[in-house]
Amino acid sequence: MSTYTQILYHIVFSTKNREPVLEKQKLGELYRYIGDIVQKRDGHLYGIGGAADHVHLLCSLHPAVALTDLVKEIKTATSSWIKSENIFPDFGYWQSGYGAFTCSPDAKEHVVQYIMNQERHHETESSPDELKRLLAESGIEYDVEYFE
């Protein structure tokens, strides 16, 4: 019997200390690089977007790939690439943690649109407030000190 899965992950990770160092005009290069990593790990990227201090992606994973391994690979590879190519000169590191939320197939297009409209979305909501909201909506408890 084959293995069948339909698990969509909405993944969010931030720059170290949420520093706004991801320059808008170069984000497309970063997104393509991340997309290549997901594809090489036999996943599918449905949407990617972000702001100057964080990245969102919606993807599915191959059943043999652990979520934590994929996020670690994305963050490690992009950090090296950003520094070697000097894509974002003020970039230091990615924050150590990440948020990951499952998404139903019915909500996929809504989440993709949300991710693709991050720039407009952050005109009215800060990145820390967005993450707190996503955590609360998913019923995930978090340490308030992390956001101070």
C-alpha positions in Angstrom: 0.0 0.0 0.0 1.2 3.5 -0.7 1.3 6.4 1.7 -1.2 9.2 1.2 -1.2 12.5 2.9 -2.9 15.9 2.5 -1.3 18.1 5.1 -0.8 21.8 4.4 1.5 23.8 6.6 1.4 27.5 7.0 5.0 28.3 8.2 6.1 31.6 9.6 9.7 32.5 10.7 11.3 35.8 11.5 14.7 37.5 11.2 16.7 37.7 14.4 15.1 40.1 16.8 12.6 40.8 14.0 15.0 43.2 12.4 13.4 44.7 9.2 16.3 43.8 6.9 14.6 41.9 4.1 14.5 44.5 1.3 11.4 44.5 -0.7 13.1 44.6 -4.1 15.1 41.4 -3.4 12.4 39.3 -1.7 11.5 37.5 -5.0 15.0 36.0 -5.1 14.6 34.8 -1.5 11.2 33.3 -2.3 12.5 31.5 -5.4 15.4 30.0 -3.3 13.0 28.8 -0.6 10.7 27.3 -3.3 13.7 25.4 -4.8 14.4 23.9 -1.4 10.8 22.8 -0.9 10.7 21.3 -4.4 14.1 19.4 -3.9 12.6 17.8 -0.7 9.6 16.6 -2.8 7.2 19.2 -1.3 4.9 21.6 -3.0 4.9 25.4 -2.4 1.5 26.9 -2.8 2.3 30.4 -1.7 5.1 32.5 -0.2 5.2 36.1 1.0 6.3 38.2 3.9 7.5 41.5 5.1 10.9 43.1 6.0 11.2 41.0 9.1 9.5 37.7 8.4 8.5 35.1 5.8 5.2 33.1 5.4 4.9 30.0 3.2 2.1 27.5 2.6 3.4 24.1 1.5 2.8 20.4 1.6 5.6 18.0 2.5 6.6 14.5 1.3 5.6 12.0 4.0 9.2 11.1 4.7 10.2 14.8 5.4 9.8 16.1 8.9 8.5 19.6 9.3 11.3 20.6 11.6 13.9 19.3 9.2 12.5 21.3 6.3 12.3 24.5 8.3 15.9 23.9 9.6 17.1 23.3 6.0 15.3 26.4 4.7 16.7 28.7 7.4 20.3 27.2 7.3 20.5 27.3 3.5 19.0 30.7 3.1 21.2 32.2 5.8 24.3 30.9 4.0 23.0 32.0 0.6 22.0 35.5 1.9 25.5 36.0 3.4 27.5 34.6 0.5 25.6 36.6 -2.1 25.1 39.6 0.1 21.4 39.7 -0.9 20.4 41.5 2.3 23.5 43.3 3.6 22.0 43.9 7.1 20.8 40.3 7.6 22.3 38.5 10.6 20.3 35.4 11.3 16.9 33.9 11.4 15.1 33.8 14.8 15.6 30.4 16.4 11.9 29.3 16.4 9.1 29.3 13.9 5.3 29.0 13.8 3.6 26.2 11.9 -0.1 25.9 11.5 -2.1 23.2 9.6 -4.5 24.4 7.0 -7.5 22.6 5.6 -7.7 22.0 1.9 -10.9 24.2 1.8 -9.0 27.1 3.3 -5.9 26.8 1.0 -6.8 29.6 -1.4 -7.7 31.9 1.4 -4.4 31.3 3.2 -2.5 31.7 -0.1 -4.2 35.1 -0.7 -3.4 36.1 2.9 0.3 35.2 2.4 0.5 36.9 -0.9 -0.9 40.2 0.5 1.5 40.5 3.5 2.7 44.0 2.5 -0.8 45.4 2.6 -1.8 43.4 5.7 1.1 44.8 7.7 -0.1 48.3 7.1 -2.6 47.6 9.9 -1.1 44.9 12.0 2.5 44.5 13.3 4.4 41.3 12.8 4.4 40.4 16.5 0.6 41.0 16.8 0.1 38.9 13.7 2.0 36.0 15.2 0.1 36.3 18.5 -3.2 36.3 16.6 -2.2 33.2 14.5 -1.1 31.4 17.7 -4.4 32.3 19.5 -6.5 31.3 16.5 -4.8 27.9 16.5 -5.1 27.4 20.3 -1.4 27.5 20.9 -0.2 28.8 24.2 2.9 31.0 24.0 5.3 32.8 26.3 4.3 36.5 26.5 8.0 37.4 27.3 8.9 36.3 23.8 7.0 39.3 22.4 8.4 42.0 24.7 
